[in-house]
Amino acid sequence: MAARKRVAVVGVGTMGSQAAWRLASRGAEVVGYDRFAPGHDRSAAGGETRVFRSAHFEDSRYVPLLRHADALWQRLQEETGRELRRLTGCLLMGPAEHHQMRTTLESVAEHDLDHEILDADALAKRFPQFRIEDGDMAVFDHRAGFVRPELTVLTAARRAEELGAHIHRYTPVREIAPSGGGVAVRTDAGSERFDAAVVTVGPWVNDLLPGLPWGVDIRRVINAWFVPVNDNWSGPESPGFIRTAPTHCYGLPSPDGVSVKLGLSQALHLPVDDPNRLDRTVRPEELEIFAELIGRYLPDLHPHPVRVSVFMEGYTDSSRPLIGPLPGAESVILAAGFSGHGFKLSPAFGDIAADIALERSSPQPIDFLSTVGRTDS
Ligand SMILES: Cc1cc2nc3c(=O)[nH]c(=O)nc-3n(C[C@H](O)[C@H](O)[C@H](O)COP(=O)(O)OP(=O)(O)OC[C@H]3O[C@@H](n4cnc5c(N)ncnc54)[C@H](O)[C@@H]3O)c2cc1C
């Protein structure tokens, strides 16, 4: 019988909690480390909801990975009995000629995804909370909705622990170094040796692994919550939405039915110089863009938020995440740069990181995301 592999998971956040679950499910001896505790909101995860969708407006190569993630979302829910995802549908709206609308249409046609195309009249009858403009279209993705970030990270980490993983909370990893065919992980308590390490430290990637050959730009991301002024947003069927242009934005009704969370595109996020010193104060002028969007496209929301939160995310130039071994260190598997769209795919990325840590490769179609031979970011 092959020896049981010892694998470290460094950063038990969105991707790390899923990697820990997948590794522990496959019988690996898993030791996780997080600078806080899984489920915290001081990094990329938090804020109650994240959009889940089946159609992909960035690149239809994500669709098979979304299918894999979809199956694992169901499995994690079944194994734990927790409702991590709710499928309420998602509307993608924007100018019909916009490349993201075209990619979406290609993606639904190529992969035969369950969807509807709505014109302005159909949209107004069915979803009066949204307004579109001349030349716009709306695509309703049926197998879409929201996932719950804090609950998901905590649930995946707890499931990993039930399966035998050991997670060190409030334990920042200071250094990861190849060591005799494996890897040494150093914390303030000393160094431990593993067969492999999955590194999923999100916005801290450049701090822990300085000199990476790819750029990961860390940005400060604001979410704001707005209260509807009438009943148009109420009801369990109120879908999430994404608007592609002129300002890329998205929104999700809160699970408690009280408010609607809005977020903006990467272009509007300020850089983060030091992830240990994230500025979590939101200035009134940073909220003006939300009020403008509400006035133009979401007229049933009161334009002043009842809540704001600040997070961080790592973006690559191409928006394609980086997954795979570090050059010259085959036992260190990096998963970083999820560029604002990683959460929905997190069970798949965790599973792929587990594949690479245990088998050195993954059967999933990730060539376009792989670190192997990648020169761009
Ligand atoms: C506001 C916002 C909205 C988003 N909306 C969506 C959406 O609607 N749909 C979607 O699919 N995606 C969305 N995303 C993207 C998604 O949330 C991220 O891609 C994903 O959470 C990134 O996961 P991660 O594991 O890389 O980082 P994180 O979840 O931040 O995990 C990193 C972990 O590493 C730990 N850590 C850091 N350094 C160390 C260290 N040295 N030692 C030990 N532990 C360490 C941190 O404490 C943290 O727990 C959104 C992102 C943001 C910020």
Ligand as a Chemical Component Dictionary entry (heavy atoms), coordinates in Angstrom:
data_LIG
# 
_chem_comp.id                   LIG 
_chem_comp.type                 NON-POLYMER 
_chem_comp.pdbx_formal_charge   0 
_chem_comp.three_letter_code    LIG 
# 
loop_
_chem_comp_atom.comp_id 
_chem_comp_atom.atom_id 
_chem_comp_atom.alt_atom_id 
_chem_comp_atom.type_symbol 
_chem_comp_atom.charge 
_chem_comp_atom.model_Cartn_x 
_chem_comp_atom.model_Cartn_y 
_chem_comp_atom.model_Cartn_z 
_chem_comp_atom.pdbx_ordinal 
LIG C1  C1  C 0 -15.916 41.774 -2.501 1  
LIG C2  C2  C 0 -15.690 40.570 -3.358 2  
LIG C3  C3  C 0 -16.738 40.060 -4.082 3  
LIG C4  C4  C 0 -16.561 38.910 -4.845 4  
LIG N1  N1  N 0 -17.616 38.394 -5.521 5  
LIG C5  C5  C 0 -17.499 37.192 -6.131 6  
LIG C6  C6  C 0 -18.637 36.569 -6.687 7  
LIG O1  O1  O 0 -19.748 37.118 -6.637 8  
LIG N2  N2  N 0 -18.482 35.345 -7.250 9  
LIG C7  C7  C 0 -17.277 34.721 -7.290 10 
LIG O2  O2  O 0 -17.194 33.594 -7.820 11 
LIG N3  N3  N 0 -16.162 35.300 -6.768 12 
LIG C8  C8  C 0 -16.258 36.506 -6.184 13 
LIG N4  N4  N 0 -15.165 37.095 -5.613 14 
LIG C9  C9  C 0 -13.868 36.424 -5.698 15 
LIG C10 C10 C 0 -13.654 35.389 -4.606 16 
LIG O3  O3  O 0 -14.249 35.773 -3.390 17 
LIG C11 C11 C 0 -12.151 35.187 -4.462 18 
LIG O4  O4  O 0 -11.635 34.836 -5.741 19 
LIG C12 C12 C 0 -11.777 34.117 -3.477 20 
LIG O5  O5  O 0 -12.400 34.346 -2.238 21 
LIG C13 C13 C 0 -10.243 34.073 -3.309 22 
LIG O6  O6  O 0 -9.932  33.016 -2.460 23 
LIG P1  P1  P 0 -8.474  32.800 -1.857 24 
LIG O7  O7  O 0 -8.482  31.476 -1.212 25 
LIG O8  O8  O 0 -7.461  33.116 -2.911 26 
LIG O9  O9  O 0 -8.289  33.936 -0.755 27 
LIG P2  P2  P 0 -8.906  34.030 0.749  28 
LIG O10 O10 O 0 -10.298 33.509 0.800  29 
LIG O11 O11 O 0 -8.655  35.412 1.164  30 
LIG O12 O12 O 0 -7.995  33.030 1.565  31 
LIG C14 C14 C 0 -6.661  33.319 1.895  32 
LIG C15 C15 C 0 -6.431  32.816 3.311  33 
LIG O13 O13 O 0 -5.043  32.776 3.579  34 
LIG C16 C16 C 0 -4.829  33.182 4.915  35 
LIG N5  N5  N 0 -3.426  33.592 5.001  36 
LIG C17 C17 C 0 -2.841  34.629 4.392  37 
LIG N6  N6  N 0 -1.519  34.641 4.638  38 
LIG C18 C18 C 0 -1.259  33.577 5.411  39 
LIG C19 C19 C 0 -0.069  33.051 5.983  40 
LIG N7  N7  N 0 1.119   33.612 5.783  41 
LIG N8  N8  N 0 -0.174  31.942 6.757  42 
LIG C20 C20 C 0 -1.376  31.339 6.980  43 
LIG N9  N9  N 0 -2.533  31.825 6.456  44 
LIG C21 C21 C 0 -2.465  32.914 5.669  45 
LIG C22 C22 C 0 -5.848  34.286 5.121  46 
LIG O14 O14 O 0 -6.103  34.499 6.501  47 
LIG C23 C23 C 0 -7.055  33.710 4.374  48 
LIG O15 O15 O 0 -7.878  32.950 5.234  49 
LIG C24 C24 C 0 -15.295 38.282 -4.894 50 
LIG C25 C25 C 0 -14.218 38.828 -4.183 51 
LIG C26 C26 C 0 -14.407 39.956 -3.417 52 
LIG C27 C27 C 0 -13.244 40.520 -2.651 53 
# 
loop_
_chem_comp_bond.comp_id 
_chem_comp_bond.atom_id_1 
_chem_comp_bond.atom_id_2 
_chem_comp_bond.value_order 
_chem_comp_bond.pdbx_ordinal 
LIG C1  C2  SING 1  
LIG C2  C3  SING 2  
LIG C2  C26 DOUB 3  
LIG C3  C4  DOUB 4  
LIG C4  N1  SING 5  
LIG C4  C24 SING 6  
LIG N1  C5  DOUB 7  
LIG C5  C6  SING 8  
LIG C5  C8  SING 9  
LIG C6  O1  DOUB 10 
LIG C6  N2  SING 11 
LIG N2  C7  SING 12 
LIG C7  O2  DOUB 13 
LIG C7  N3  SING 14 
LIG N3  C8  DOUB 15 
LIG C8  N4  SING 16 
LIG N4  C9  SING 17 
LIG N4  C24 SING 18 
LIG C9  C10 SING 19 
LIG C10 O3  SING 20 
LIG C10 C11 SING 21 
LIG C11 O4  SING 22 
LIG C11 C12 SING 23 
LIG C12 O5  SING 24 
LIG C12 C13 SING 25 
LIG C13 O6  SING 26 
LIG O6  P1  SING 27 
LIG P1  O7  DOUB 28 
LIG P1  O8  SING 29 
LIG P1  O9  SING 30 
LIG O9  P2  SING 31 
LIG P2  O10 DOUB 32 
LIG P2  O11 SING 33 
LIG P2  O12 SING 34 
LIG O12 C14 SING 35 
LIG C14 C15 SING 36 
LIG C15 O13 SING 37 
LIG C15 C23 SING 38 
LIG O13 C16 SING 39 
LIG C16 N5  SING 40 
LIG C16 C22 SING 41 
LIG N5  C17 SING 42 
LIG N5  C21 SING 43 
LIG C17 N6  DOUB 44 
LIG N6  C18 SING 45 
LIG C18 C19 SING 46 
LIG C18 C21 DOUB 47 
LIG C19 N7  SING 48 
LIG C19 N8  DOUB 49 
LIG N8  C20 SING 50 
LIG C20 N9  DOUB 51 
LIG N9  C21 SING 52 
LIG C22 O14 SING 53 
LIG C22 C23 SING 54 
LIG C23 O15 SING 55 
LIG C24 C25 DOUB 56 
LIG C25 C26 SING 57 
LIG C26 C27 SING 58 
# 
